[in-house]
């Protein structure tokens, strides 16, 4: 089973830092789920790409439950998924 970390209680910038470090420093492919509020996933992606140049947005999709969006990121060289 892949590792799991519940970071919901952290503030947004701390969550962004944890996601980015896991991808770029630990060289992990990381998926995170956020509310589907308009622009929220885009804001996360914008912050990640600004703070972690070279991070790859692997994929993005609705779900896994209603009103959520999943975004998958990885270190440079990670293959982008097509759906």
mmCIF file of the N, C-alpha and C atoms, coordinates in Angstrom:
data_MODEL
# 
_entry.id   MODEL 
# 
loop_
_atom_site.group_PDB 
_atom_site.id 
_atom_site.type_symbol 
_atom_site.label_atom_id 
_atom_site.label_alt_id 
_atom_site.label_comp_id 
_atom_site.label_asym_id 
_atom_site.label_entity_id 
_atom_site.label_seq_id 
_atom_site.pdbx_PDB_ins_code 
_atom_site.Cartn_x 
_atom_site.Cartn_y 
_atom_site.Cartn_z 
_atom_site.occupancy 
_atom_site.B_iso_or_equiv 
_atom_site.pdbx_formal_charge 
_atom_site.auth_seq_id 
_atom_site.auth_comp_id 
_atom_site.auth_asym_id 
_atom_site.auth_atom_id 
_atom_site.pdbx_PDB_model_num 
ATOM 1   N N  . UNK A 1 1  ? 0.842   -1.178 0.000   1.00 0.00 ? 1  UNK A N  1 
ATOM 2   C CA . UNK A 1 1  ? 0.000   0.000  0.000   1.00 0.00 ? 1  UNK A CA 1 
ATOM 3   C C  . UNK A 1 1  ? 0.891   1.247  0.000   1.00 0.00 ? 1  UNK A C  1 
ATOM 4   N N  . UNK A 1 2  ? 0.555   2.228  -0.831  1.00 0.00 ? 2  UNK A N  1 
ATOM 5   C CA . UNK A 1 2  ? 1.358   3.459  -0.854  1.00 0.00 ? 2  UNK A CA 1 
ATOM 6   C C  . UNK A 1 2  ? 1.261   4.209  0.472   1.00 0.00 ? 2  UNK A C  1 
ATOM 7   N N  . UNK A 1 3  ? 2.291   4.953  0.815   1.00 0.00 ? 3  UNK A N  1 
ATOM 8   C CA . UNK A 1 3  ? 2.237   5.741  2.040   1.00 0.00 ? 3  UNK A CA 1 
ATOM 9   C C  . UNK A 1 3  ? 1.125   6.783  1.960   1.00 0.00 ? 3  UNK A C  1 
ATOM 10  N N  . UNK A 1 4  ? 0.587   7.150  3.097   1.00 0.00 ? 4  UNK A N  1 
ATOM 11  C CA . UNK A 1 4  ? -0.493  8.125  3.183   1.00 0.00 ? 4  UNK A CA 1 
ATOM 12  C C  . UNK A 1 4  ? -0.172  9.106  4.299   1.00 0.00 ? 4  UNK A C  1 
ATOM 13  N N  . UNK A 1 5  ? -0.466  10.354 4.056   1.00 0.00 ? 5  UNK A N  1 
ATOM 14  C CA . UNK A 1 5  ? -0.265  11.365 5.083   1.00 0.00 ? 5  UNK A CA 1 
ATOM 15  C C  . UNK A 1 5  ? -1.468  12.302 5.076   1.00 0.00 ? 5  UNK A C  1 
ATOM 16  N N  . UNK A 1 6  ? -2.141  12.420 6.205   1.00 0.00 ? 6  UNK A N  1 
ATOM 17  C CA . UNK A 1 6  ? -3.280  13.326 6.330   1.00 0.00 ? 6  UNK A CA 1 
ATOM 18  C C  . UNK A 1 6  ? -2.740  14.690 6.740   1.00 0.00 ? 6  UNK A C  1 
ATOM 19  N N  . UNK A 1 7  ? -2.736  15.618 5.789   1.00 0.00 ? 7  UNK A N  1 
ATOM 20  C CA . UNK A 1 7  ? -2.194  16.957 6.059   1.00 0.00 ? 7  UNK A CA 1 
ATOM 21  C C  . UNK A 1 7  ? -3.291  18.019 6.077   1.00 0.00 ? 7  UNK A C  1 
ATOM 22  N N  . UNK A 1 8  ? -4.540  17.569 6.205   1.00 0.00 ? 8  UNK A N  1 
ATOM 23  C CA . UNK A 1 8  ? -5.678  18.490 6.156   1.00 0.00 ? 8  UNK A CA 1 
ATOM 24  C C  . UNK A 1 8  ? -5.651  19.535 7.263   1.00 0.00 ? 8  UNK A C  1 
ATOM 25  N N  . UNK A 1 9  ? -5.068  19.212 8.410   1.00 0.00 ? 9  UNK A N  1 
ATOM 26  C CA . UNK A 1 9  ? -5.060  20.153 9.531   1.00 0.00 ? 9  UNK A CA 1 
ATOM 27  C C  . UNK A 1 9  ? -3.961  21.208 9.414   1.00 0.00 ? 9  UNK A C  1 
ATOM 28  N N  . UNK A 1 10 ? -3.076  21.068 8.434   1.00 0.00 ? 10 UNK A N  1 
ATOM 29  C CA . UNK A 1 10 ? -2.017  22.059 8.224   1.00 0.00 ? 10 UNK A CA 1 
ATOM 30  C C  . UNK A 1 10 ? -2.565  23.226 7.416   1.00 0.00 ? 10 UNK A C  1 
ATOM 31  N N  . UNK A 1 11 ? -1.935  24.388 7.528   1.00 0.00 ? 11 UNK A N  1 
ATOM 32  C CA . UNK A 1 11 ? -2.384  25.509 6.695   1.00 0.00 ? 11 UNK A CA 1 
ATOM 33  C C  . UNK A 1 11 ? -1.959  25.250 5.247   1.00 0.00 ? 11 UNK A C  1 
ATOM 34  N N  . UNK A 1 12 ? -2.571  25.970 4.331   1.00 0.00 ? 12 UNK A N  1 
ATOM 35  C CA . UNK A 1 12 ? -2.357  25.699 2.901   1.00 0.00 ? 12 UNK A CA 1 
ATOM 36  C C  . UNK A 1 12 ? -0.892  25.786 2.488   1.00 0.00 ? 12 UNK A C  1 
ATOM 37  N N  . UNK A 1 13 ? -0.180  26.804 2.923   1.00 0.00 ? 13 UNK A N  1 
ATOM 38  C CA . UNK A 1 13 ? 1.219   26.939 2.510   1.00 0.00 ? 13 UNK A CA 1 
ATOM 39  C C  . UNK A 1 13 ? 2.086   25.807 3.050   1.00 0.00 ? 13 UNK A C  1 
ATOM 40  N N  . UNK A 1 14 ? 1.774   25.323 4.240   1.00 0.00 ? 14 UNK A N  1 
ATOM 41  C CA . UNK A 1 14 ? 2.511   24.189 4.798   1.00 0.00 ? 14 UNK A CA 1 
ATOM 42  C C  . UNK A 1 14 ? 2.194   22.916 4.014   1.00 0.00 ? 14 UNK A C  1 
ATOM 43  N N  . UNK A 1 15 ? 0.939   22.753 3.597   1.00 0.00 ? 15 UNK A N  1 
ATOM 44  C CA . UNK A 1 15 ? 0.572   21.604 2.758   1.00 0.00 ? 15 UNK A CA 1 
ATOM 45  C C  . UNK A 1 15 ? 1.315   21.651 1.424   1.00 0.00 ? 15 UNK A C  1 
ATOM 46  N N  . UNK A 1 16 ? 1.362   22.835 0.822   1.00 0.00 ? 16 UNK A N  1 
ATOM 47  C CA . UNK A 1 16 ? 2.073   23.004 -0.454  1.00 0.00 ? 16 UNK A CA 1 
ATOM 48  C C  . UNK A 1 16 ? 3.545   22.608 -0.280  1.00 0.00 ? 16 UNK A C  1 
ATOM 49  N N  . UNK A 1 17 ? 4.151   23.059 0.792   1.00 0.00 ? 17 UNK A N  1 
ATOM 50  C CA . UNK A 1 17 ? 5.563   22.747 1.048   1.00 0.00 ? 17 UNK A CA 1 
ATOM 51  C C  . UNK A 1 17 ? 5.761   21.237 1.220   1.00 0.00 ? 17 UNK A C  1 
ATOM 52  N N  . UNK A 1 18 ? 4.874   20.582 1.957   1.00 0.00 ? 18 UNK A N  1 
ATOM 53  C CA . UNK A 1 18 ? 4.992   19.136 2.176   1.00 0.00 ? 18 UNK A CA 1 
ATOM 54  C C  . UNK A 1 18 ? 4.841   18.369 0.860   1.00 0.00 ? 18 UNK A C  1 
ATOM 55  N N  . UNK A 1 19 ? 3.884   18.762 0.046   1.00 0.00 ? 19 UNK A N  1 
ATOM 56  C CA . UNK A 1 19 ? 3.661   18.104 -1.249  1.00 0.00 ? 19 UNK A CA 1 
ATOM 57  C C  . UNK A 1 19 ? 4.876   18.314 -2.150  1.00 0.00 ? 19 UNK A C  1 
ATOM 58  N N  . UNK A 1 20 ? 5.340   19.541 -2.249  1.00 0.00 ? 20 UNK A N  1 
ATOM 59  C CA . UNK A 1 20 ? 6.478   19.854 -3.108  1.00 0.00 ? 20 UNK A CA 1 
ATOM 60  C C  . UNK A 1 20 ? 7.757   19.164 -2.679  1.00 0.00 ? 20 UNK A C  1 
ATOM 61  N N  . UNK A 1 21 ? 8.019   19.140 -1.390  1.00 0.00 ? 21 UNK A N  1 
ATOM 62  C CA . UNK A 1 21 ? 9.243   18.469 -0.898  1.00 0.00 ? 21 UNK A CA 1 
ATOM 63  C C  . UNK A 1 21 ? 9.193   16.971 -1.145  1.00 0.00 ? 21 UNK A C  1 
ATOM 64  N N  . UNK A 1 22 ? 8.016   16.368 -0.943  1.00 0.00 ? 22 UNK A N  1 
ATOM 65  C CA . UNK A 1 22 ? 7.900   14.929 -1.194  1.00 0.00 ? 22 UNK A CA 1 
ATOM 66  C C  . UNK A 1 22 ? 8.208   14.625 -2.661  1.00 0.00 ? 22 UNK A C  1 
ATOM 67  N N  . UNK A 1 23 ? 7.715   15.465 -3.549  1.00 0.00 ? 23 UNK A N  1 
ATOM 68  C CA . UNK A 1 23 ? 7.941   15.245 -4.983  1.00 0.00 ? 23 UNK A CA 1 
ATOM 69  C C  . UNK A 1 23 ? 9.378   15.546 -5.381  1.00 0.00 ? 23 UNK A C  1 
ATOM 70  N N  . UNK A 1 24 ? 9.877   16.687 -4.965  1.00 0.00 ? 24 UNK A N  1 
ATOM 71  C CA . UNK A 1 24 ? 11.164  17.153 -5.491  1.00 0.00 ? 24 UNK A CA 1 
ATOM 72  C C  . UNK A 1 24 ? 12.376  16.682 -4.685  1.00 0.00 ? 24 UNK A C  1 
ATOM 73  N N  . UNK A 1 25 ? 12.256  16.613 -3.374  1.00 0.00 ? 25 UNK A N  1 
ATOM 74  C CA . UNK A 1 25 ? 13.397  16.208 -2.540  1.00 0.00 ? 25 UNK A CA 1 
ATOM 75  C C  . UNK A 1 25 ? 13.429  14.695 -2.372  1.00 0.00 ? 25 UNK A C  1 
ATOM 76  N N  . UNK A 1 26 ? 12.255  14.129 -2.074  1.00 0.00 ? 26 UNK A N  1 
ATOM 77  C CA . UNK A 1 26 ? 12.189  12.675 -1.867  1.00 0.00 ? 26 UNK A CA 1 
ATOM 78  C C  . UNK A 1 26 ? 11.982  11.901 -3.164  1.00 0.00 ? 26 UNK A C  1 
ATOM 79  N N  . UNK A 1 27 ? 11.788  12.642 -4.270  1.00 0.00 ? 27 UNK A N  1 
ATOM 80  C CA . UNK A 1 27 ? 11.619  12.031 -5.607  1.00 0.00 ? 27 UNK A CA 1 
ATOM 81  C C  . UNK A 1 27 ? 10.431  11.071 -5.647  1.00 0.00 ? 27 UNK A C  1 
ATOM 82  N N  . UNK A 1 28 ? 9.313   11.494 -5.073  1.00 0.00 ? 28 UNK A N  1 
ATOM 83  C CA . UNK A 1 28 ? 8.095   10.690 -5.031  1.00 0.00 ? 28 UNK A CA 1 
ATOM 84  C C  . UNK A 1 28 ? 7.053   11.257 -5.982  1.00 0.00 ? 28 UNK A C  1 
ATOM 85  N N  . UNK A 1 29 ? 6.202   10.409 -6.482  1.00 0.00 ? 29 UNK A N  1 
ATOM 86  C CA . UNK A 1 29 ? 5.000   10.851 -7.178  1.00 0.00 ? 29 UNK A CA 1 
ATOM 87  C C  . UNK A 1 29 ? 3.941   10.983 -6.092  1.00 0.00 ? 29 UNK A C  1 
ATOM 88  N N  . UNK A 1 30 ? 3.317   12.151 -6.035  1.00 0.00 ? 30 UNK A N  1 
ATOM 89  C CA . UNK A 1 30 ? 2.412   12.492 -4.943  1.00 0.00 ? 30 UNK A CA 1 
ATOM 90  C C  . UNK A 1 30 ? 1.052   12.877 -5.518  1.00 0.00 ? 30 UNK A C  1 
ATOM 91  N N  . UNK A 1 31 ? 0.002   12.309 -4.968  1.00 0.00 ? 31 UNK A N  1 
ATOM 92  C CA . UNK A 1 31 ? -1.357  12.724 -5.322  1.00 0.00 ? 31 UNK A CA 1 
ATOM 93  C C  . UNK A 1 31 ? -1.954  13.417 -4.111  1.00 0.00 ? 31 UNK A C  1 
ATOM 94  N N  . UNK A 1 32 ? -2.649  14.521 -4.360  1.00 0.00 ? 32 UNK A N  1 
ATOM 95  C CA . UNK A 1 32 ? -3.357  15.189 -3.271  1.00 0.00 ? 32 UNK A CA 1 
ATOM 96  C C  . UNK A 1 32 ? -4.765  15.513 -3.720  1.00 0.00 ? 32 UNK A C  1 
ATOM 97  N N  . UNK A 1 33 ? -5.655  15.580 -2.757  1.00 0.00 ? 33 UNK A N  1 
ATOM 98  C CA . UNK A 1 33 ? -7.065  15.834 -3.016  1.00 0.00 ? 33 UNK A CA 1 
ATOM 99  C C  . UNK A 1 33 ? -7.435  17.144 -2.341  1.00 0.00 ? 33 UNK A C  1 
ATOM 100 N N  . UNK A 1 34 ? -8.174  17.972 -3.069  1.00 0.00 ? 34 UNK A N  1 
ATOM 101 C CA . UNK A 1 34 ? -8.635  19.233 -2.516  1.00 0.00 ? 34 UNK A CA 1 
ATOM 102 C C  . UNK A 1 34 ? -10.104 19.431 -2.885  1.00 0.00 ? 34 UNK A C  1 
ATOM 103 N N  . UNK A 1 35 ? -10.744 20.355 -2.204  1.00 0.00 ? 35 UNK A N  1 
ATOM 104 C CA . UNK A 1 35 ? -12.124 20.694 -2.544  1.00 0.00 ? 35 UNK A CA 1 
ATOM 105 C C  . UNK A 1 35 ? -12.169 21.179 -3.990  1.00 0.00 ? 35 UNK A C  1 
ATOM 106 N N  . UNK A 1 36 ? -13.310 21.003 -4.624  1.00 0.00 ? 36 UNK A N  1 
ATOM 107 C CA . UNK A 1 36 ? -13.436 21.447 -6.013  1.00 0.00 ? 36 UNK A CA 1 
ATOM 108 C C  . UNK A 1 36 ? -13.876 22.908 -6.103  1.00 0.00 ? 36 UNK A C  1 
ATOM 109 N N  . UNK A 1 37 ? -13.655 23.672 -5.037  1.00 0.00 ? 37 UNK A N  1 
ATOM 110 C CA . UNK A 1 37 ? -13.959 25.106 -5.077  1.00 0.00 ? 37 UNK A CA 1 
ATOM 111 C C  . UNK A 1 37 ? -13.283 25.714 -6.298  1.00 0.00 ? 37 UNK A C  1 
ATOM 112 N N  . UNK A 1 38 ? -13.967 26.597 -7.034  1.00 0.00 ? 38 UNK A N  1 
ATOM 113 C CA . UNK A 1 38 ? -13.382 27.188 -8.238  1.00 0.00 ? 38 UNK A CA 1 
ATOM 114 C C  . UNK A 1 38 ? -11.994 27.793 -7.971  1.00 0.00 ? 38 UNK A C  1 
ATOM 115 N N  . UNK A 1 39 ? -11.027 27.337 -8.732  1.00 0.00 ? 39 UNK A N  1 
ATOM 116 C CA . UNK A 1 39 ? -9.681  27.883 -8.660  1.00 0.00 ? 39 UNK A CA 1 
ATOM 117 C C  . UNK A 1 39 ? -8.777  27.300 -7.596  1.00 0.00 ? 39 UNK A C  1 
ATOM 118 N N  . UNK A 1 40 ? -9.295  26.478 -6.694  1.00 0.00 ? 40 UNK A N  1 
ATOM 119 C CA . UNK A 1 40 ? -8.460  25.982 -5.585  1.00 0.00 ? 40 UNK A CA 1 
ATOM 120 C C  . UNK A 1 40 ? -7.342  25.065 -6.080  1.00 0.00 ? 40 UNK A C  1 
ATOM 121 N N  . UNK A 1 41 ? -7.666  24.083 -6.899  1.00 0.00 ? 41 UNK A N  1 
ATOM 122 C CA . UNK A 1 41 ? -6.619  23.195 -7.421  1.00 0.00 ? 41 UNK A CA 1 
ATOM 123 C C  . UNK A 1 41 ? -5.623  23.987 -8.266  1.00 0.00 ? 41 UNK A C  1 
ATOM 124 N N  . UNK A 1 42 ? -6.123  24.948 -9.032  1.00 0.00 ? 42 UNK A N  1 
ATOM 125 C CA . UNK A 1 42 ? -5.227  25.797 -9.837  1.00 0.00 ? 42 UNK A CA 1 
ATOM 126 C C  . UNK A 1 42 ? -4.286  26.594 -8.946  1.00 0.00 ? 42 UNK A C  1 
ATOM 127 N N  . UNK A 1 43 ? -4.782  27.081 -7.820  1.00 0.00 ? 43 UNK A N  1 
ATOM 128 C CA . UNK A 1 43 ? -3.947  27.837 -6.884  1.00 0.00 ? 43 UNK A CA 1 
ATOM 129 C C  . UNK A 1 43 ? -2.839  26.949 -6.317  1.00 0.00 ? 43 UNK A C  1 
ATOM 130 N N  . UNK A 1 44 ? -3.177  25.718 -5.942  1.00 0.00 ? 44 UNK A N  1 
ATOM 131 C CA . UNK A 1 44 ? -2.172  24.776 -5.454  1.00 0.00 ? 44 UNK A CA 1 
ATOM 132 C C  . UNK A 1 44 ? -1.104  24.548 -6.526  1.00 0.00 ? 44 UNK A C  1 
ATOM 133 N N  . UNK A 1 45 ? -1.555  24.288 -7.758  1.00 0.00 ? 45 UNK A N  1 
ATOM 134 C CA . UNK A 1 45 ? -0.621  24.028 -8.853  1.00 0.00 ? 45 UNK A CA 1 
ATOM 135 C C  . UNK A 1 45 ? 0.272   25.240 -9.088  1.00 0.00 ? 45 UNK A C  1 
ATOM 136 N N  . UNK A 1 46 ? -0.303  26.425 -9.072  1.00 0.00 ? 46 UNK A N  1 
ATOM 137 C CA . UNK A 1 46 ? 0.488   27.644 -9.268  1.00 0.00 ? 46 UNK A CA 1 
ATOM 138 C C  . UNK A 1 46 ? 1.548   27.803 -8.180  1.00 0.00 ? 46 UNK A C  1 
ATOM 139 N N  . UNK A 1 47 ? 1.165   27.580 -6.941  1.00 0.00 ? 47 UNK A N  1 
ATOM 140 C CA . UNK A 1 47 ? 2.126   27.696 -5.836  1.00 0.00 ? 47 UNK A CA 1 
ATOM 141 C C  . UNK A 1 47 ? 3.212   26.631 -5.946  1.00 0.00 ? 47 UNK A C  1 
ATOM 142 N N  . UNK A 1 48 ? 2.815   25.403 -6.282  1.00 0.00 ? 48 UNK A N  1 
ATOM 143 C CA . UNK A 1 48 ? 3.807   24.328 -6.411  1.00 0.00 ? 48 UNK A CA 1 
ATOM 144 C C  . UNK A 1 48 ? 4.814   24.624 -7.509  1.00 0.00 ? 48 UNK A C  1 
ATOM 145 N N  . UNK A 1 49 ? 4.343   25.061 -8.672  1.00 0.00 ? 49 UNK A N  1 
ATOM 146 C CA . UNK A 1 49 ? 5.267   25.307 -9.782  1.00 0.00 ? 49 UNK A CA 1 
ATOM 147 C C  . UNK A 1 49 ? 6.148   26.532 -9.520  1.00 0.00 ? 49 UNK A C  1 
ATOM 148 N N  . UNK A 1 50 ? 5.659   27.479 -8.738  1.00 0.00 ? 50 UNK A N  1 
ATOM 149 C CA . UNK A 1 50 ? 6.472   28.649 -8.402  1.00 0.00 ? 50 UNK A CA 1 
ATOM 150 C C  . UNK A 1 50 ? 7.547   28.285 -7.373  1.00 0.00 ? 50 UNK A C  1 
ATOM 151 N N  . UNK A 1 51 ? 7.176   27.531 -6.343  1.00 0.00 ? 51 UNK A N  1 
ATOM 152 C CA . UNK A 1 51 ? 8.114   27.196 -5.274  1.00 0.00 ? 51 UNK A CA 1 
ATOM 153 C C  . UNK A 1 51 ? 9.036   26.036 -5.624  1.00 0.00 ? 51 UNK A C  1 
ATOM 154 N N  . UNK A 1 52 ? 8.613   25.206 -6.564  1.00 0.00 ? 52 UNK A N  1 
ATOM 155 C CA . UNK A 1 52 ? 9.389   24.020 -6.930  1.00 0.00 ? 52 UNK A CA 1 
ATOM 156 C C  . UNK A 1 52 ? 9.526   23.936 -8.453  1.00 0.00 ? 52 UNK A C  1 
ATOM 157 N N  . UNK A 1 53 ? 10.386  24.802 -9.017  1.00 0.00 ? 53 UNK A N  1 
ATOM 158 C CA . UNK A 1 53 ? 10.574  24.778 -10.475 1.00 0.00 ? 53 UNK A CA 1 
ATOM 159 C C  . UNK A 1 53 ? 10.958  23.373 -10.945 1.00 0.00 ? 53 UNK A C  1 
ATOM 160 N N  . UNK A 1 54 ? 10.346  22.945 -12.006 1.00 0.00 ? 54 UNK A N  1 
ATOM 161 C CA . UNK A 1 54 ? 10.634  21.620 -12.554 1.00 0.00 ? 54 UNK A CA 1 
ATOM 162 C C  . UNK A 1 54 ? 9.648   20.553 -12.119 1.00 0.00 ? 54 UNK A C  1 
ATOM 163 N N  . UNK A 1 55 ? 8.828   20.840 -11.104 1.00 0.00 ? 55 UNK A N  1 
ATOM 164 C CA . UNK A 1 55 ? 7.844   19.849 -10.672 1.00 0.00 ? 55 UNK A CA 1 
ATOM 165 C C  . UNK A 1 55 ? 6.920   19.548 -11.851 1.00 0.00 ? 55 UNK A C  1 
ATOM 166 N N  . UNK A 1 56 ? 6.534   18.302 -11.996 1.00 0.00 ? 56 UNK A N  1 
ATOM 167 C CA . UNK A 1 56 ? 5.707   17.866 -13.114 1.00 0.00 ? 56 UNK A CA 1 
ATOM 168 C C  . UNK A 1 56 ? 4.275   17.649 -12.629 1.00 0.00 ? 56 UNK A C  1 
ATOM 169 N N  . UNK A 1 57 ? 3.326   18.251 -13.334 1.00 0.00 ? 57 UNK A N  1 
ATOM 170 C CA . UNK A 1 57 ? 1.919   17.981 -13.058 1.00 0.00 ? 57 UNK A CA 1 
ATOM 171 C C  . UNK A 1 57 ? 1.580   16.737 -13.868 1.00 0.00 ? 57 UNK A C  1 
ATOM 172 N N  . UNK A 1 58 ? 1.466   15.621 -13.189 1.00 0.00 ? 58 UNK A N  1 
ATOM 173 C CA . UNK A 1 58 ? 1.296   14.325 -13.836 1.00 0.00 ? 58 UNK A CA 1 
ATOM 174 C C  . UNK A 1 58 ? -0.138  14.139 -14.336 1.00 0.00 ? 58 UNK A C  1 
ATOM 175 N N  . UNK A 1 59 ? -1.102  14.562 -13.546 1.00 0.00 ? 59 UNK A N  1 
ATOM 176 C CA . UNK A 1 59 ? -2.495  14.394 -13.923 1.00 0.00 ? 59 UNK A CA 1 
ATOM 177 C C  . UNK A 1 59 ? -3.406  15.161 -12.987 1.00 0.00 ? 59 UNK A C  1 
ATOM 178 N N  . UNK A 1 60 ? -4.650  15.284 -13.422 1.00 0.00 ? 60 UNK A N  1 
ATOM 179 C CA . UNK A 1 60 ? -5.658  15.990 -12.637 1.00 0.00 ? 60 UNK A CA 1 
ATOM 180 C C  . UNK A 1 60 ? -7.019  15.438 -13.036 1.00 0.00 ? 60 UNK A C  1 
ATOM 181 N N  . UNK A 1 61 ? -7.856  15.131 -12.054 1.00 0.00 ? 61 UNK A N  1 
ATOM 182 C CA . UNK A 1 61 ? -9.173  14.602 -12.362 1.00 0.00 ? 61 UNK A CA 1 
ATOM 183 C C  . UNK A 1 61 ? -10.144 14.873 -11.216 1.00 0.00 ? 61 UNK A C  1 
ATOM 184 N N  . UNK A 1 62 ? -11.439 14.764 -11.518 1.00 0.00 ? 62 UNK A N  1 
ATOM 185 C CA . UNK A 1 62 ? -12.490 14.932 -10.525 1.00 0.00 ? 62 UNK A CA 1 
ATOM 186 C C  . UNK A 1 62 ? -12.508 13.717 -9.600  1.00 0.00 ? 62 UNK A C  1 
ATOM 187 N N  . UNK A 1 63 ? -12.856 13.935 -8.340  1.00 0.00 ? 63 UNK A N  1 
ATOM 188 C CA . UNK A 1 63 ? -13.016 12.826 -7.401  1.00 0.00 ? 63 UNK A CA 1 
ATOM 189 C C  . UNK A 1 63 ? -11.776 12.587 -6.586  1.00 0.00 ? 63 UNK A C  1 
ATOM 190 N N  . UNK A 1 64 ? -11.820 11.620 -5.756  1.00 0.00 ? 64 UNK A N  1 
ATOM 191 C CA . UNK A 1 64 ? -12.565 10.375 -5.808  1.00 0.00 ? 64 UNK A CA 1 
ATOM 192 C C  . UNK A 1 64 ? -13.994 10.443 -5.266  1.00 0.00 ? 64 UNK A C  1 
ATOM 193 N N  . UNK A 1 65 ? -14.354 11.507 -4.589  1.00 0.00 ? 65 UNK A N  1 
ATOM 194 C CA . UNK A 1 65 ? -15.725 11.675 -4.116  1.00 0.00 ? 65 UNK A CA 1 
ATOM 195 C C  . UNK A 1 65 ? -16.246 13.006 -4.641  1.00 0.00 ? 65 UNK A C  1 
ATOM 196 N N  . UNK A 1 66 ? -17.528 13.208 -4.534  1.00 0.00 ? 66 UNK A N  1 
ATOM 197 C CA . UNK A 1 66 ? -18.160 14.428 -5.040  1.00 0.00 ? 66 UNK A CA 1 
ATOM 198 C C  . UNK A 1 66 ? -17.492 15.666 -4.457  1.00 0.00 ? 66 UNK A C  1 
ATOM 199 N N  . UNK A 1 67 ? -17.398 16.683 -5.279  1.00 0.00 ? 67 UNK A N  1 
ATOM 200 C CA . UNK A 1 67 ? -16.885 17.999 -4.865  1.00 0.00 ? 67 UNK A CA 1 
ATOM 201 C C  . UNK A 1 67 ? -15.409 17.989 -4.476  1.00 0.00 ? 67 UNK A C  1 
ATOM 202 N N  . UNK A 1 68 ? -14.631 17.085 -5.068  1.00 0.00 ? 68 UNK A N  1 
ATOM 203 C CA . UNK A 1 68 ? -13.191 17.068 -4.847  1.00 0.00 ? 68 UNK A CA 1 
ATOM 204 C C  . UNK A 1 68 ? -12.461 16.968 -6.181  1.00 0.00 ? 68 UNK A C  1 
ATOM 205 N N  . UNK A 1 69 ? -11.192 17.349 -6.152  1.00 0.00 ? 69 UNK A N  1 
ATOM 206 C CA . UNK A 1 69 ? -10.301 17.259 -7.301  1.00 0.00 ? 69 UNK A CA 1 
ATOM 207 C C  . UNK A 1 69 ? -9.015  16.588 -6.827  1.00 0.00 ? 69 UNK A C  1 
ATOM 208 N N  . UNK A 1 70 ? -8.505  15.658 -7.614  1.00 0.00 ? 70 UNK A N  1 
ATOM 209 C CA . UNK A 1 70 ? -7.229  15.019 -7.318  1.00 0.00 ? 70 UNK A CA 1 
ATOM 210 C C  . UNK A 1 70 ? -6.195  15.549 -8.301  1.00 0.00 ? 70 UNK A C  1 
ATOM 211 N N  . UNK A 1 71 ? -5.030  15.896 -7.781  1.00 0.00 ? 71 UNK A N  1 
ATOM 212 C CA . UNK A 1 71 ? -3.906  16.345 -8.599  1.00 0.00 ? 71 UNK A CA 1 
ATOM 213 C C  . UNK A 1 71 ? -2.722  15.447 -8.249  1.00 0.00 ? 71 UNK A C  1 
ATOM 214 N N  . UNK A 1 72 ? -2.015  15.005 -9.271  1.00 0.00 ? 72 UNK A N  1 
ATOM 215 C CA . UNK A 1 72 ? -0.842  14.139 -9.087  1.00 0.00 ? 72 UNK A CA 1 
ATOM 216 C C  . UNK A 1 72 ? 0.371   14.874 -9.620  1.00 0.00 ? 72 UNK A C  1 
ATOM 217 N N  . UNK A 1 73 ? 1.424   14.951 -8.813  1.00 0.00 ? 73 UNK A N  1 
ATOM 218 C CA . UNK A 1 73 ? 2.655   15.640 -9.193  1.00 0.00 ? 73 UNK A CA 1 
ATOM 219 C C  . UNK A 1 73 ? 3.847   14.723 -8.979  1.00 0.00 ? 73 UNK A C  1 
ATOM 220 N N  . UNK A 1 74 ? 4.958   15.064 -9.621  1.00 0.00 ? 74 UNK A N  1 
ATOM 221 C CA . UNK A 1 74 ? 6.151   14.266 -9.466  1.00 0.00 ? 74 UNK A CA 1 
ATOM 222 C C  . UNK A 1 74 ? 7.402   15.066 -9.780  1.00 0.00 ? 74 UNK A C  1 
ATOM 223 N N  . UNK A 1 75 ? 8.553   14.447 -9.577  1.00 0.00 ? 75 UNK A N  1 
ATOM 224 C CA . UNK A 1 75 ? 9.824   15.117 -9.862  1.00 0.00 ? 75 UNK A CA 1 
ATOM 225 C C  . UNK A 1 75 ? 10.058  15.207 -11.373 1.00 0.00 ? 75 UNK A C  1 
ATOM 226 N N  . UNK A 1 76 ? 11.012  16.019 -11.793 1.00 0.00 ? 76 UNK A N  1 
ATOM 227 C CA . UNK A 1 76 ? 11.336  16.103 -13.223 1.00 0.00 ? 76 UNK A CA 1 
ATOM 228 C C  . UNK A 1 76 ? 11.568  14.709 -13.808 1.00 0.00 ? 76 UNK A C  1 
ATOM 229 N N  . UNK A 1 77 ? 11.084  14.533 -15.015 1.00 0.00 ? 77 UNK A N  1 
ATOM 230 C CA . UNK A 1 77 ? 11.249  13.230 -15.684 1.00 0.00 ? 77 UNK A CA 1 
ATOM 231 C C  . UNK A 1 77 ? 10.062  12.304 -15.492 1.00 0.00 ? 77 UNK A C  1 
ATOM 232 N N  . UNK A 1 78 ? 9.132   12.667 -14.614 1.00 0.00 ? 78 UNK A N  1 
ATOM 233 C CA . UNK A 1 78 ? 7.944   11.839 -14.407 1.00 0.00 ? 78 UNK A CA 1 
ATOM 234 C C  . UNK A 1 78 ? 7.054   11.955 -15.632 1.00 0.00 ? 78 UNK A C  1 
ATOM 235 N N  . UNK A 1 79 ? 6.570   10.837 -16.100 1.00 0.00 ? 79 UNK A N  1 
ATOM 236 C CA . UNK A 1 79 ? 5.714   10.828 -17.291 1.00 0.00 ? 79 UNK A CA 1 
ATOM 237 C C  . UNK A 1 79 ? 4.333   11.371 -16.967 1.00 0.00 ? 79 UNK A C  1 
ATOM 238 N N  . UNK A 1 80 ? 3.848   12.251 -17.831 1.00 0.00 ? 80 UNK A N  1 
ATOM 239 C CA . UNK A 1 80 ? 2.519   12.840 -17.680 1.00 0.00 ? 80 UNK A CA 1 
ATOM 240 C C  . UNK A 1 80 ? 1.482   11.831 -18.140 1.00 0.00 ? 80 UNK A C  1 
ATOM 241 N N  . UNK A 1 81 ? 0.442   11.655 -17.351 1.00 0.00 ? 81 UNK A N  1 
ATOM 242 C CA . UNK A 1 81 ? -0.627  10.711 -17.699 1.00 0.00 ? 81 UNK A CA 1 
ATOM 243 C C  . UNK A 1 81 ? -1.624  11.376 -18.639 1.00 0.00 ? 81 UNK A C  1 
ATOM 244 N N  . UNK A 1 82 ? -2.157  10.596 -19.546 1.00 0.00 ? 82 UNK A N  1 
ATOM 245 C CA . UNK A 1 82 ? -3.217  11.092 -20.412 1.00 0.00 ? 82 UNK A CA 1 
ATOM 246 C C  . UNK A 1 82 ? -4.449  10.227 -20.143 1.00 0.00 ? 82 UNK A C  1 
ATOM 247 N N  . UNK A 1 83 ? -5.570  10.873 -20.076 1.00 0.00 ? 83 UNK A N  1 
ATOM 248 C CA . UNK A 1 83 ? -6.820  10.164 -19.764 1.00 0.00 ? 83 UNK A CA 1 
ATOM 249 C C  . UNK A 1 83 ? -7.751  10.242 -20.941 1.00 0.00 ? 83 UNK A C  1 
# 
